[in-house]
Amino acid sequence: MTRIIKLITITLVFAAFLIVGALTFSPITKEARVIQIKPGSTLSKLAYDWNKDGWLQSARAVLIVARLTGMQTVRPGEFEAPAEMTAYQLLTFLKTAQPKSYKVVFIEGTRVSDALKALANAKGVVQDIEPLTADNVRKKLNISGHIEGWLFPDTYVYYSGDKASSIVKQAYDRTVTVLEEEWANREEGLPYKNAYEALTMASIVEKETGQGFERPMIAGVFVRRLNKNMRMETDPTVIYGLGDSYQGNLRKKHLRDRSNFYNTYRHKGLPPSPIALAGREAINAALHPAEGDELYFVAKGDGTHVFSSNLKDHNKAVRKYQIFRRAKDYRSAPTK
């Protein structure tokens, strides 16, 4: 009797080893696929769901191996699972694989509204700010003033299931950090009362710059004009103030309109707020403008400018290069 029990025990153990071996080393999934694991998901529910849709051959097999190996927890995210995995390989994959990442880009020189459009269309982002408007983002970030300029232009990597609020908070924090770092190392004699005014200048420099190396030169022109109590006279601020009414053609009546507080042809000093997203290089240029005596610049039509220190030379440059201007991409130059 004892020998029979031993034989049965040995047989059961051997059979168990065969079953475990089969579960561990035989492919249990089919083709490669992207799997989505939401926060709060359990291995048991996932396994039976995958089994139901035909991708996983046996949910029970996965759960048995999970219990034997202790790999029973799962992480949320989107994962690119390879084809023909064994139960053990699947569990190892779920434990060690990096979630699939995505990117959303906020572009230098564009507006907050453009950044929010990109975020609204970003795949896999949970839209927890509804509707995703500039004003709602301002409230979410607890910004008392204007939201424009406060989202740092950069490429943001995120994972499926990340919230829109976390991405805008990251972009806002990045602007705060960069602005604080650059402001702490600013040049002396700048016409700014605070770092926010420097950010406003940086946004104008960003809009006026076609080639990166000119940022300090353009900042230098505007800083000298402000220090001389001259108007900045820059088209991008006027266009920003026109909002949706701007149809791609800046007219004399727009430049004469005093009701537009962003009209730097009629109002001295900086406009009320930034007019675009400014990167670190533009912020640095605003705080480290190039030295010189230039007070004017005009676009050449190739993204660069001619800089002049007097109105006579500036007017010559205007006559020479204005044939290259186009209303939709015209970059302004102070005139007087």
Buried (B, 14 or more C-beta within 10 A) or exposed (E): EEEEEEEEEEEEEEEEEEEBEEBBEEEBBBEEBEBBBEEEBEBBEBBBBBBEEEBBBBBEBBBBBBEBBEBBEBBBBBBEBEEEBBBBBBBBBBBEBEBBEBEBEBBBBBBBEBBBEBBBEBEBBEEEBEEBBBEBBBEBBEEEEBBBBBBBBBEBEBBBBBBBBBBBBBBBEBBEEBBEEBBEEBEEEBBBEEBBBBBBBBBBBBBBBBEEEBBBBBBBBBBBBBEEEBBBBBBBBBBBBBEEEEEEEBEEEBBEBEEBEBBBBBBEBBBBBBBBBBBBBBBBBBBBBBEEEBBBBBBBBEEBBBBBBEBEBBBEBBEEBEEEBEEEEBBBBBBE
